[in-house]
């Protein structure tokens, strides 16, 4: 299945758009990346370019997904987007994070719950 179709399938989940779908695929298969509001601002991109209105035709949605993938690659790819995003967030919130590795580690803590036997 083409990556753009995978991206659209995840984006079809209610409440998930292309940026969150890109993040999910980043976590699951190590591809794509997340163009969230921080990355859109950092790279001077328009959020509307990646919006998927409910009545959008499939062909148009697929083109938007392909544009999203192309944009992620042109910006440096999944790993670069993650590493530079973590660095940026640690810079924005220095009182909360001790650096980019702390930002990244927090995601692991939030996404992978630790169960403790009682």
Wavefront OBJ file of the C-alpha trace (Angstrom):
o trace
v 0.000 0.000 0.000
v 1.478 3.400 -0.949
v 2.541 5.608 1.942
v 0.117 8.364 0.902
v -2.776 5.900 1.205
v -1.548 4.799 4.652
v -1.390 8.452 5.666
v -4.955 9.056 4.463
v -6.239 5.934 6.207
v -4.865 7.135 9.546
v -6.049 10.698 8.873
v -9.580 9.323 8.374
v -9.815 8.509 12.093
v -12.082 11.164 13.671
v -10.041 13.990 15.166
v -6.880 13.044 13.271
v -5.677 15.123 10.349
v -2.566 14.793 8.227
v -0.134 16.143 10.872
v -1.309 13.727 13.589
v -1.483 10.906 11.050
v 2.107 11.730 10.098
v 3.060 11.521 13.770
v 1.303 8.163 14.166
v 3.162 6.754 11.155
v 6.381 8.210 12.504
v 5.828 6.296 15.737
v 4.618 3.094 14.101
v 6.842 2.697 11.059
v 9.519 5.411 11.371
v 8.330 7.308 8.311
v 6.606 10.605 7.453
v 6.752 13.120 10.369
v 4.569 15.659 12.077
v 3.939 19.107 10.650
v 2.195 20.428 13.759
v 1.589 24.102 14.487
v 5.172 24.540 15.724
v 6.686 23.062 12.572
v 4.291 24.956 10.314
v 5.420 28.196 11.957
v 9.124 27.275 11.927
v 9.090 26.453 8.238
v 6.649 29.172 7.129
v 4.006 26.707 5.927
v 0.256 27.199 5.692
v -1.925 24.842 7.707
v -4.643 25.085 5.066
v -2.420 23.271 2.558
v -2.810 20.109 4.651
v -6.434 20.405 5.811
v -8.804 17.627 4.815
v -12.358 18.990 4.836
v -15.053 16.304 5.199
v -16.447 16.757 1.695
v -13.052 16.671 -0.019
v -12.906 14.301 -2.990
v -10.586 11.324 -2.557
v -8.321 12.339 -5.464
v -7.822 15.781 -3.927
v -7.190 14.288 -0.484
v -4.636 11.920 -2.000
v -2.848 14.851 -3.670
v -2.763 16.654 -0.313
v -1.333 13.538 1.333
v 1.313 13.298 -1.391
v 2.125 16.998 -0.888
v 2.410 16.389 2.851
v 4.845 13.503 2.285
v 6.881 15.520 -0.220
v 7.037 18.474 2.162
v 8.242 16.286 5.049
v 10.980 14.842 2.848
v 12.032 18.243 1.493
v 12.311 19.574 5.059
v 14.770 16.810 5.931
v 12.678 13.731 6.587
v 11.175 12.060 9.604
v 14.288 11.871 11.793
v 15.304 15.470 11.131
v 11.787 16.755 11.785
v 11.675 14.925 15.124
v 15.167 15.910 16.270
v 14.798 19.554 15.296
v 11.273 19.725 16.779
v 12.539 18.406 20.116
v 15.341 20.980 20.048
v 12.856 23.750 19.230
v 10.425 22.744 21.998
v 13.242 22.610 24.555
v 14.227 26.131 23.465
v 10.624 27.396 23.736
v 10.030 25.862 27.168
v 13.378 25.839 29.009
v 11.726 25.782 32.442
v 9.864 22.601 31.555
v 12.468 20.677 29.556
v 16.163 20.102 30.197
v 16.997 19.784 26.503
v 15.930 17.959 23.367
v 16.547 14.512 24.824
v 14.204 15.334 27.711
v 11.479 16.409 25.248
v 11.862 13.131 23.387
v 11.938 11.053 26.587
v 8.712 12.672 27.794
v 6.948 11.363 24.683
v 8.043 7.845 25.507
v 6.775 8.278 29.070
v 3.434 9.661 27.883
v 2.905 7.094 25.123
v 4.087 3.962 26.889
v 2.423 3.689 30.287
v 4.256 1.973 33.066
v 2.161 -0.521 34.963
v 3.135 -1.200 38.528
v 1.889 -4.255 40.363
v 0.195 -3.450 43.656
l 1 2 3 4 5 6 7 8 9 10 11 12 13 14 15 16 17 18 19 20 21 22 23 24 25 26 27 28 29 30 31 32 33 34 35 36 37 38 39 40 41 42 43 44 45 46 47 48 49 50 51 52 53 54 55 56 57 58 59 60 61 62 63 64 65 66 67 68 69 70 71 72 73 74 75 76 77 78 79 80 81 82 83 84 85 86 87 88 89 90 91 92 93 94 95 96 97 98 99 100 101 102 103 104 105 106 107 108 109 110 111 112 113 114 115 116 117 118
